[in-house]
Amino acid sequence: MRNLLFKITFEGSSFHGWQIQNDLKTVQGELKNAFLSVTNEDVVINGCSRTDAGVHAKEYYFNVKTEATIPCDAFPVALMTKLTPEILVVSCEEVALNFNAQFDCVSKEYEYVFLNTKTLSPFMYKRACHYKYRELDEKLLNGAAKFFLGEHDFSAFCASGATVQSKVRTIYSASVKREGDLVIFRVRGNGFLYNMVRIMAGTLLYVAEGKIKAEEIPDIIKSGDRTKAGITAIPDGLYLNKVFYGSEMNEDKT
């Protein structure tokens, strides 16, 4: 038995999220079918995160225990022959049998991308949140993002229906920068609640529009009241950007 860790990247606009759902196209489902076709094994695929419908991943990891003898350098190519073009298998490596891509992850970094133009480029369709109403002040939003830092109960930034008992999470870094017409919110933490990053992004939009003052964010966090935070921004602009394991948590790769 081998335990293999795969790194992939995917464009998520055509998927109903990561997790397998009956009769719906999902990333996990596509991978499971590819493994069945290549190895004739009905494997369990352990993903590092449950991304929602329409969300993308620049970096994503999953592990699989398999009896297949395909060499690690050949496994990505074999799987790619059975996958849709929205998924790229970047690499494969053998890891310890007790390694789990979800539970051994120490932190994750997400990006939320706003396209700040009057008209929507067809090349950014479904790949960014188009914000056409005013020029976003990235310096204002960068200052506002700093209020997310630290360990907090983020109940006010969690969508209803979440089943986790503890909503305490630690945010290690949060920033906003402009790259041409793109305004990028980047946030890294030890974990994220259901829709948490999208609600953070929606709250930053409210700051941009003057509906919330940046310095009110700490009180919103303390309130635990979802209605006091901003909207849940659309999934199009959300990317799982980096995933960190072990000592990587302390490396600044942003």
C-alpha positions as CSV (number, residue, x, y, z in Angstrom):
1,M,0.0,0.0,0.0
2,R,1.3,3.5,-0.9
3,N,0.0,6.8,0.2
4,L,0.4,9.4,-2.6
5,L,0.1,13.1,-2.3
6,F,-1.0,14.9,-5.4
7,K,-0.9,18.6,-6.2
8,I,-3.4,20.0,-8.6
9,T,-4.8,23.2,-9.9
10,F,-8.3,23.7,-11.2
11,E,-10.7,26.3,-12.8
12,G,-13.9,25.8,-10.8
13,S,-16.6,27.6,-12.7
14,S,-18.0,24.4,-14.2
15,F,-17.9,22.4,-11.0
16,H,-20.4,22.1,-8.2
17,G,-17.6,22.4,-5.7
18,W,-15.0,19.9,-4.5
19,Q,-17.1,17.2,-2.7
20,I,-18.8,14.4,-4.6
21,Q,-22.5,15.0,-5.2
22,N,-24.9,12.6,-6.9
23,D,-25.4,13.5,-10.6
24,L,-23.4,16.7,-10.4
25,K,-19.9,17.5,-11.7
26,T,-17.4,17.9,-8.9
27,V,-13.6,18.0,-8.7
28,Q,-13.5,15.0,-6.3
29,G,-15.9,13.1,-8.5
30,E,-13.8,13.7,-11.6
31,L,-10.7,12.5,-9.8
32,K,-12.3,9.5,-8.4
33,N,-13.5,8.4,-11.8
34,A,-10.1,9.0,-13.3
35,F,-8.4,6.8,-10.6
36,L,-11.0,4.1,-11.3
37,S,-10.2,4.2,-15.0
38,V,-6.4,4.3,-14.5
39,T,-6.0,1.8,-11.6
40,N,-9.3,-0.1,-11.5
41,E,-9.4,0.9,-7.8
42,D,-12.3,2.6,-6.0
43,V,-10.1,4.9,-3.9
44,V,-10.9,7.3,-1.1
45,I,-9.7,10.8,-2.1
46,N,-8.8,13.0,0.9
47,G,-8.9,16.7,-0.1
48,C,-7.2,19.5,1.7
49,S,-10.3,21.7,1.6
50,R,-14.0,21.7,0.6
51,T,-14.3,24.4,-2.0
52,D,-17.7,25.7,-2.9
53,A,-19.4,25.7,-6.4
54,G,-17.6,28.1,-8.7
55,V,-14.5,28.5,-6.6
56,H,-11.1,28.0,-8.1
57,A,-7.8,26.6,-6.8
58,K,-4.3,27.7,-7.8
59,E,-2.9,25.1,-5.5
60,Y,-4.8,22.1,-4.0
61,Y,-3.6,18.9,-2.4
62,F,-5.2,15.5,-1.9
63,N,-3.9,12.1,-0.9
64,V,-4.9,8.6,-2.0
65,K,-3.9,5.2,-0.6
66,T,-3.4,2.8,-3.5
67,E,-2.0,-0.5,-4.5
68,A,-1.1,0.8,-7.9
69,T,2.6,0.6,-8.9
70,I,2.6,3.5,-11.4
71,P,5.7,5.6,-10.7
72,C,5.1,9.0,-9.1
73,D,6.5,10.9,-12.1
74,A,4.1,9.0,-14.5
75,F,0.9,9.2,-12.3
76,P,0.0,12.8,-13.2
77,V,0.2,12.1,-17.0
78,A,-1.9,8.9,-16.6
79,L,-4.6,10.7,-14.7
80,M,-4.6,13.7,-17.1
81,T,-5.7,11.4,-19.9
82,K,-9.0,10.7,-18.0
83,L,-9.7,14.3,-16.6
84,T,-11.5,17.3,-18.0
85,P,-9.2,20.1,-19.1
86,E,-10.3,22.3,-16.1
87,I,-8.1,20.2,-13.9
88,L,-4.3,20.0,-14.1
89,V,-2.4,17.4,-12.1
90,V,0.9,19.1,-11.2
91,S,2.8,16.6,-9.2
92,C,2.7,13.4,-7.2
93,E,4.9,12.2,-4.3
94,E,4.8,9.3,-1.9
95,V,4.2,10.3,1.8
96,A,3.9,8.4,5.1
97,L,0.9,6.1,5.4
98,N,-0.6,8.2,8.2
99,F,-0.4,11.5,6.3
100,N,-3.8,13.1,5.5
101,A,-4.0,16.1,3.2
102,Q,-6.8,17.7,5.3
103,F,-5.8,17.1,8.8
104,D,-2.0,17.6,8.4
105,C,-2.6,21.0,6.7
106,V,-1.5,23.8,9.1
107,S,-2.7,26.8,7.2
108,K,-4.3,28.0,3.9
109,E,-4.1,31.1,1.9
110,Y,-7.0,32.4,-0.2
111,E,-7.2,35.2,-2.7
112,Y,-10.4,37.1,-3.6
113,V,-10.1,39.0,-6.9
114,F,-12.1,42.0,-7.9
115,L,-12.0,43.2,-11.5
116,N,-12.4,47.0,-11.0
117,T,-13.4,48.1,-14.5
118,K,-16.5,49.6,-16.1
119,T,-16.9,46.7,-18.5
120,L,-16.3,43.0,-17.9
121,S,-13.5,41.4,-19.9
122,P,-14.7,38.1,-21.4
123,F,-11.3,36.6,-20.3
124,M,-12.2,37.4,-16.7
125,Y,-15.8,36.0,-16.9
126,K,-16.4,33.7,-13.9
127,R,-12.8,34.3,-12.8
128,A,-13.2,37.5,-10.8
129,C,-15.9,39.5,-9.1
130,H,-16.6,42.4,-11.5
131,Y,-17.0,45.7,-9.5
132,K,-17.9,48.5,-11.9
133,Y,-19.5,51.1,-9.6
134,R,-16.4,53.1,-8.4
135,E,-12.7,52.9,-8.2
136,L,-11.7,50.8,-5.2
137,D,-9.3,52.4,-2.8
138,E,-6.9,49.6,-2.2
139,K,-5.1,51.5,0.6
140,L,-8.4,51.9,2.5
141,L,-9.2,48.3,2.1
142,N,-5.7,47.1,3.0
143,G,-6.1,49.0,6.3
144,A,-9.5,47.5,6.9
145,A,-8.2,43.9,6.2
146,K,-5.7,44.3,9.1
147,F,-8.7,44.2,11.5
148,F,-9.2,40.5,10.6
149,L,-5.8,39.6,12.1
150,G,-5.5,37.4,15.2
151,E,-7.5,34.7,16.9
152,H,-11.3,35.4,17.0
153,D,-14.7,33.8,17.0
154,F,-15.7,34.5,13.4
155,S,-19.4,33.6,13.8
156,A,-20.3,37.0,12.2
157,F,-18.4,35.8,9.1
158,C,-19.9,32.4,8.8
159,A,-22.9,31.5,6.6
160,S,-25.9,29.9,8.2
161,G,-26.0,26.1,8.1
162,A,-22.4,25.6,9.3
163,T,-22.2,22.6,11.5
164,V,-18.8,23.1,13.2
165,Q,-18.9,23.5,16.9
166,S,-16.1,26.0,17.3
167,K,-15.9,29.1,15.1
168,V,-12.7,30.3,16.5
169,R,-10.0,30.8,13.8
170,T,-6.6,32.5,13.6
171,I,-5.8,34.8,10.8
172,Y,-2.0,35.2,10.2
173,S,-2.0,37.7,7.4
174,A,-4.6,39.8,5.5
175,S,-3.9,42.4,2.8
176,V,-5.3,44.1,-0.2
177,K,-3.3,45.3,-3.2
178,R,-3.9,46.5,-6.7
179,E,-2.4,45.0,-9.8
180,G,-3.7,47.1,-12.7
181,D,-7.4,46.6,-12.9
182,L,-7.4,43.8,-10.3
183,V,-7.8,44.5,-6.6
184,I,-6.7,41.4,-4.7
185,F,-7.7,40.5,-1.1
186,R,-5.3,37.9,0.2
187,V,-5.9,36.2,3.6
188,R,-4.1,33.3,5.4
189,G,-5.2,31.5,8.4
190,N,-5.2,28.1,10.2
191,G,-8.7,27.4,8.9
192,F,-11.8,29.1,7.5
193,L,-15.5,28.8,8.1
194,Y,-18.3,28.2,5.5
195,N,-18.2,31.3,3.2
196,M,-15.9,33.1,5.6
197,V,-13.5,34.6,2.9
198,R,-16.4,35.6,0.7
199,I,-18.1,37.4,3.6
200,M,-14.8,39.1,4.5
201,A,-14.6,40.2,0.8
202,G,-18.2,41.4,0.9
203,T,-17.4,43.4,4.1
204,L,-14.5,45.1,2.4
205,L,-16.9,46.1,-0.3
206,Y,-19.1,47.6,2.3
207,V,-16.1,49.6,3.6
208,A,-15.4,50.8,0.1
209,E,-19.0,52.0,-0.3
210,G,-19.1,53.7,3.1
211,K,-21.7,51.3,4.5
212,I,-19.2,50.1,7.2
213,K,-16.3,51.9,8.6
214,A,-13.1,50.0,8.7
215,E,-12.6,50.5,12.4
216,E,-16.1,48.9,13.0
217,I,-14.8,45.5,11.9
218,P,-13.5,44.5,15.4
219,D,-17.0,45.2,16.9
220,I,-18.6,43.2,14.1
221,I,-16.3,40.3,14.9
222,K,-17.1,40.6,18.7
223,S,-20.8,40.8,18.0
224,G,-21.0,37.3,16.4
225,D,-23.9,38.7,14.4
226,R,-23.8,37.7,10.7
227,T,-26.3,40.5,9.8
228,K,-23.7,43.2,10.8
229,A,-21.1,42.0,8.3
230,G,-21.1,42.6,4.6
231,I,-22.7,40.5,1.8
232,T,-21.4,37.1,0.8
233,A,-19.4,38.0,-2.3
234,I,-19.9,35.8,-5.4
235,P,-17.8,32.6,-5.7
236,D,-16.3,33.7,-9.0
237,G,-13.5,35.7,-7.5
238,L,-12.3,33.2,-4.9
239,Y,-9.2,31.1,-5.2
240,L,-7.5,28.7,-2.9
241,N,-4.0,30.1,-3.4
242,K,-1.6,28.2,-1.2
243,V,-1.7,25.2,1.2
244,F,0.9,24.8,3.9
245,Y,2.2,21.7,5.7
246,G,4.6,21.4,8.6
247,S,7.4,24.0,8.8
248,E,6.0,25.8,5.7
249,M,3.6,27.6,8.0
250,N,6.4,29.9,9.1
251,E,7.6,30.6,5.6
252,D,6.5,33.8,4.0
253,K,5.6,32.7,0.4
254,T,3.3,35.6,-0.3
